[in-house]
Amino acid sequence: MTMRTYEHIAYLLIYMLQASGKARFRLSRKSIQSISGRSIIKSALIRNIGEWMEGVAVILPLNRGGYVVISQESLEGIAPLKIADV
């Protein structure tokens, strides 16, 4: 298994996001292992991939396992929450 750099993994995920035409997609742990060429996925890997995707997309771990990649553009339209309303 060839280990890819954080930059390469980030570009692959961005390409997958753009090619899918969707605002977000889920990835299993096995998929990240396959894409990254690593058998162990650490939080530092996900953090570093996220840094390379900055401004284009975000990657977040899911509680039930796996990860979600979300287009930054899709997050721009989210309504703000006013603290006074909470």
Buried (B, 14 or more C-beta within 10 A) or exposed (E): EEEBEBEBBBBBBBEBBEEEEEBBBEBEEEBBBEBBEBEEBEEEBBEBBBEBBEEBBBBEBEEEEBBEBBBBEBEEEEEEEEEEEE
